[in-house]
Amino acid sequence: MVVVTVAFVIIRLIPGDPVRNALGIMASQDVVDARREALGLNLPLWEQYLRFWQGLLSGNLGDSFSLQMPVTEVIGQRLPATIELAVLSLIVMLAFAIPLGMAAAALTRGGRRRGLELGYTSVSGFIAVIPEFLIGVGLIYVFAVQFQLLPVAGRSGPDSYILPVLALSIGGIAGVSRIVRAEALSVLDQDYIRTARAKRMSSWRLYMRHALPNLLTSSLTIGGLVLGGLIAGTVLVETIFSWPGLGMTIVSSIKDKDFPLAQGIIMVYGFLVLLVTLVVDILLVMLDPRSALKEN
């Protein structure tokens, strides 16, 4: 209910006339007034809110002012592109962040290699705070403008995924690897790891068979939080790369004050974040039933 109310209120705080934006500046005032009345925009705000809830409960999100299509249809067309981008970015992020964090922990464990530790934490900390859109602009300049190796816009083939996925995942790789390193240092100090070392177990087997499985629960938690952030982070990245997903659509809908479309997309984003959190909690309980007891 909070997400629905926030979506309804925020979009209406933006200055501008949605009907005029949809009909254009050449439309007469009579036509604009008639259209506003047909859409119910001449009603008091509280009545518009009640109508919005009535439509929502019946599964009707209304029609887009600018696209002249049902909002559910627009979302159905654009949502797969956003999900693809977020999931691929998460896979790339975890595929690089977990080995990188484990390697950093193994090399700097016990206070060894202070210079490496300082360099790693400094560089990864700096990269982690760079906004995705700045990384995206930098990638476009290097790979699309200077070397012309990759396409800069659209979703036309496998190579069109590379720059958007990198823009979303590079900062996450740096940030998540720092968390994985901290978790790995804690795991490597456990008694069962010392016992395994005492048995002269090979480093590869030690890390892959004993350390990595104990990092899965924390990595899953991190991955769930990151995926929620990635879904939200697609807004600017999709706009930069003209990616035909919900992110680019919500930017244009807010600009046009397309109330139904913007409200629908905001609710979808909120639902996806809640869904990811729920799925992660369920998987954590399946992997480690003790986590549910700890929370209680």
C-alpha positions, 0 to 999 in steps of 0.5 A: 500500500505504501508503494502504491501511495508513493507512486500515486503522489510523487508523479503528481508533484512533477510540474506540467500538464500530462494531457497537454504533453500527450496531445501536443501544443497545437491542440485546442483548449477545448480538446484538452479539457475534454480529454482531461475530463475523460481521463478523470483528471479534473476530479479531486485528488482523493477521488482520483486516488480511489479510482486508482485503487479500484482499477488496481484491485480489478487488475486494470492499471489504466492506459498510457497517456503517451503510448495509447496502450494498456499499461499492463501490455507496455510492462509485459513488453518491456519487463523481460529486457530489464530482468535480463539485464539485471540477472546477467549483471548479477551473474557476472558480478558474482562470478568475478566478485566471489573468486576475487574476494576469496583470492584477496582474503587468501593472499592477505590473511594474517596481516600478510602483504600489507601493500597488496591489502592497502592497494586492493581496499583502496582501488575496490573502495573507489570503484565501488562508489562510482555511479553506474551511469558514469561507468556507462559513459566511460565504457561508451567513450572507450569501446564505442567512440574511441575503438568502435568495438561495441554497439552503444545503443539498443538490444540487437544482439549478444554484443549489445549486452556487453556494455550495459552489463559491465556498467551495472556490474563493475561497481558491484564486483568491487563492492561485493568482493570486499564483503566476500573478502571480509567473510572469507577472512572470518571463515579461514580463521575457523577451527575446522579450517585449521584442522584441514591445514594441519592435515596438509590438505591442498590449498585448492581443496581447502578453499573450494571444498571447505571455505566456499560452501560456508560462504554461500549463505552470505553470498546469497544474502549479498546477491539478493540485496545486490539484485534488488539494487540492480533492478533499480539501477537499470533506470539510468543505465537503460537510458544511457544505452537506449535499452528497451526496458522499464528503466528507459520507459519510466524516465520517458513516462515521468518526463511526459507525466504519464501517470498510469504508466509511471505508477505501474512501473514504480509498483513493478519495481517495488514488487520485484524488490520485495519478491527478490527479498522473499526468495532469498529468505526462503533459499537461506532457510533451505540452505541453513535452517539455523538462520530461521532460528537465529532470527526468532 
